Amino acid sequence: MTVTTGRPDEAEIQEFLAREVALEAERPAHDLIDPDDSFQDLGLDSLGAVNVAKRLEAAFGLRVKAVYFFDFPTIGALSRHLAEQN
């Protein structure tokens, strides 16, 4: 996993989330994930949300609460929220 410097933009966060959600939910390919599909529909449960949140924090230095995956229930919505926070 590569740690970036500076503030990640929405596209970087979205790409990272797609890859990590696919990995966590054991989906075959992150590029087939629609950013408007809900995390629940993608198979991400609360434990998976905690795991992905930790990886987001490690990769980008963002403070990510697992509850964000429910408050912003799609990759697109969460990516926008996190990019706007920075």
LUMVODREN-753002 format. One line per 8 residues: for each residue x, y negated, z negated of N, C-alpha, C. Coordinates in pm, 1 decimal. Layout:
X/Y/Z/X/Y/Z/X/Y/Z | ...
# end
This chain:
84.3/117.0/0.0/0.0/0.0/0.0/89.0/-123.7/0.0 | 58.1/-217.5/85.9/135.7/-339.4/98.3/73.0/-449.7/15.5 | 153.3/-519.0/-60.1/105.9/-633.5/-136.9/130.5/-757.2/-52.4 | 25.7/-838.0/-35.5/38.2/-957.8/45.9/73.2/-1076.4/-41.7 | 123.5/-1179.4/22.2/149.1/-1304.2/-49.5/53.2/-1408.9/4.1 | 22.1/-1505.5/-75.2/-73.4/-1606.6/-33.9/-215.2/-1556.1/-51.5 | -306.2/-1633.9/-4.5/-447.4/-1600.2/-18.7/-495.4/-1519.0/100.0 | -559.3/-1406.4/74.3/-612.1/-1327.8/185.6/-736.5/-1396.1/242.4
-755.4/-1382.6/373.4/-876.7/-1437.6/432.1/-984.2/-1329.4/436.8 | -1101.0/-1368.4/479.2/-1214.4/-1276.6/480.9/-1187.4/-1152.6/566.1 | -1124.4/-1171.5/681.1/-1096.6/-1057.9/769.8/-1000.5/-958.2/705.6 | -898.2/-1008.3/636.7/-803.7/-918.8/568.4/-873.1/-839.3/458.1 | -955.7/-907.5/381.9/-1028.2/-840.2/273.9/-1124.9/-738.2/331.8 | -1193.6/-774.7/437.9/-1290.4/-683.6/499.4/-1221.5/-558.5/552.0 | -1109.3/-573.5/618.6/-1034.6/-459.0/670.0/-988.2/-369.2/555.7 | -936.6/-429.9/450.7/-891.3/-354.1/335.0/-1008.1/-278.9/271.4
-1119.8/-347.7/250.9/-1236.1/-283.8/190.8/-1286.1/-167.5/274.7 | -1293.1/-185.9/405.0/-1340.2/-77.8/492.6/-1252.4/45.5/477.9 | -1122.4/25.0/477.9/-1028.6/136.8/465.3/-1041.6/204.7/329.0 | -1046.8/126.0/222.7/-1051.0/182.0/88.7/-1185.3/246.8/55.4 | -1294.2/188.5/103.6/-1425.6/249.6/81.9/-1433.2/382.3/156.9 | -1382.1/385.6/278.8/-1380.6/510.9/355.1/-1300.5/617.0/281.7 | -1186.8/578.9/228.9/-1102.7/672.1/154.3/-1174.5/721.3/28.1 | -1230.3/629.4/-47.1/-1296.4/664.0/-173.5/-1420.7/749.7/-151.1
-1496.2/718.3/-45.8/-1620.9/790.5/-17.6/-1596.7/912.2/72.2 | -1468.6/938.3/102.3/-1429.0/1051.9/185.6/-1497.5/1049.7/321.3 | -1496.8/932.5/382.6/-1551.6/916.1/518.1/-1437.3/929.3/616.9 | -1466.0/974.8/738.7/-1359.9/1005.6/833.4/-1282.5/887.1/890.6 | -1347.1/774.8/917.8/-1275.0/665.8/984.0/-1329.1/530.4/939.4 | -1238.9/446.4/889.0/-1283.4/315.1/840.5/-1332.9/225.0/952.4 | -1287.3/246.1/1074.8/-1328.7/157.4/1183.1/-1472.8/183.9/1227.6 | -1533.3/290.2/1178.5/-1672.2/319.2/1210.3/-1768.1/264.9/1104.8
-1715.3/202.6/1002.1/-1798.5/149.6/895.2/-1851.3/12.2/934.8 | -1981.3/-2.0/929.0/-2046.2/-130.1/957.1/-2035.4/-216.5/832.1 | -1981.5/-338.5/842.7/-1964.9/-423.5/724.4/-2097.4/-465.7/661.6 | -2208.8/-440.2/730.1/-2339.2/-474.3/674.7/-2409.5/-354.5/611.0 | -2347.7/-236.1/615.4/-2402.3/-120.4/544.4/-2375.4/-138.1/395.6 | -2469.8/-95.8/313.4/-2450.3/-110.1/169.4/-2347.1/-9.6/119.9 | -2280.0/-47.5/11.6/-2183.8/44.6/-49.4/-2252.7/175.3/-87.8 | -2375.7/165.0/-134.7/-2450.2/284.2/-173.2/-2472.6/374.3/-51.4
-2513.2/315.8/61.6/-2534.1/394.7/182.8/-2403.7/456.5/233.5 | -2292.6/390.5/204.1/-2162.2/443.0/245.8/-2111.6/552.3/151.8 | -2182.2/574.1/41.5/-2145.4/680.2/-50.6/-2055.8/637.3/-165.6 | -2045.3/506.1/-187.9/-1960.4/456.3/-296.3/-2041.6/448.4/-424.6 | -1999.0/522.0/-526.9/-2067.2/518.1/-655.8/-1994.0/422.2/-749.9 | -2039.3/414.6/-874.9/-1980.8/318.5/-968.1/-1834.3/348.3/-998.7 | -1797.5/474.1/-1010.1/-1656.5/508.7/-1032.4/-1572.6/470.2/-911.2 | -1625.4/494.3/-793.8/-1555.6/454.3/-671.8/-1537.7/303.9/-664.5
-1639.9/229.0/-708.7/-1629.8/82.4/-709.7/-1517.5/36.9/-802.1 | -1505.5/99.9/-917.7/-1397.3/66.4/-1011.1/-1261.9/94.1/-945.7 | -1248.8/208.0/-879.5/-1122.7/244.1/-814.1/-1085.8/146.5/-703.3 | -1183.5/111.2/-620.1/-1156.7/17.1/-510.6/-1125.9/-121.8/-566.7 | -1195.0/-163.0/-671.4/-1168.4/-293.1/-734.1/-1024.1/-299.8/-783.6 | -977.2/-192.9/-845.7/-838.0/-189.6/-893.5/-740.1/-199.7/-777.9 | -769.3/-132.8/-667.9/-678.6/-139.1/-552.3/-680.3/-277.7/-487.4 | -796.8/-341.2/-485.8/-804.9/-479.7/-435.9/-719.8/-572.3/-521.5
-729.5/-556.8/-652.5/-651.1/-639.9/-743.6/-502.0/-618.9/-721.0 | -462.3/-493.9/-704.7/-320.5/-463.3/-684.8/-269.8/-516.0/-551.2 | -349.8/-505.5/-448.1/-306.0/-545.1/-313.6/-302.8/-695.9/-294.4 | -401.9/-765.0/-350.1/-416.3/-907.8/-321.3/-401.6/-998.1/-443.0 | -393.4/-939.8/-561.2/-385.6/-1022.0/-681.1/-516.2/-1091.1/-714.4 | -626.0/-1038.9/-660.9/-757.6/-1096.3/-687.6/-815.0/-1036.7/-814.4 | -892.9/-1114.0/-884.6/-966.7/-1059.8/-998.2/-1100.2/-1010.3/-944.0 | -1119.1/-879.5/-950.1/-1238.1/-817.9/-891.9/-1308.2/-734.3/-998.7
-1428.0/-772.8/-1031.7/-1507.8/-695.5/-1126.8/-1584.8/-588.7/-1048.6 | -1594.7/-470.1/-1104.6/-1667.0/-362.5/-1036.4/-1812.5/-400.7/-1010.0 | -1870.0/-486.1/-1094.2/-2008.5/-528.3/-1075.2/-2026.6/-605.6/-944.3 | -1919.8/-662.9/-890.9/-1928.1/-733.6/-762.8/-1979.2/-642.1/-652.0 | -1950.2/-511.8/-661.2/-1994.0/-418.1/-558.3/-2145.6/-401.5/-559.2 | -2209.6/-442.0/-667.9/-2354.8/-437.0/-677.0/-2415.8/-575.1/-654.9 | -2346.2/-680.2/-698.1/-2392.4/-817.7/-675.3/-2379.0/-856.6/-528.1 | -2276.1/-805.9/-462.3/-2248.6/-832.0/-320.5/-2238.6/-694.5/-254.7
-2353.2/-632.7/-220.0/-2359.1/-489.0/-193.5/-2311.5/-440.4/-56.4 | -2246.6/-525.1/21.2/-2191.1/-480.1/149.1/-2045.8/-526.6/160.1 | -1972.4/-463.9/249.1/-1833.5/-504.9/272.4/-1829.1/-650.7/317.7 | -1919.7/-687.7/406.8/-1923.3/-824.6/456.3/-1950.9/-926.2/346.3 | -2051.5/-897.3/263.7/-2088.3/-990.6/155.9/-1977.1/-1002.7/52.1 | -1917.8/-890.2/13.6/-1810.9/-895.0/-86.8/-1686.2/-963.1/-30.5 | -1655.1/-937.2/93.9/-1538.9/-1002.1/157.4/-1555.1/-1153.3/159.0 | -1674.7/-1199.1/197.1/-1700.7/-1344.5/198.7/-1687.5/-1403.5/59.7
-1745.3/-1336.8/-38.2/-1741.1/-1387.9/-175.8/-1596.9/-1398.7/-224.3 | -1518.7/-1293.5/-204.6/-1380.7/-1294.2/-252.7/-1295.8/-1397.4/-179.2 | -1317.7/-1413.7/-49.4/-1242.3/-1513.0/27.8/-1278.3/-1655.2/-17.4 | -1404.4/-1677.3/-50.6/-1446.6/-1810.1/-95.5/-1394.8/-1842.6/-235.0 | -1371.8/-1741.1/-316.8/-1320.7/-1762.9/-451.3/-1176.7/-1810.2/-449.7 | -1104.0/-1776.8/-346.2/-960.6/-1806.7/-342.2/-934.5/-1940.1/-282.7
# end
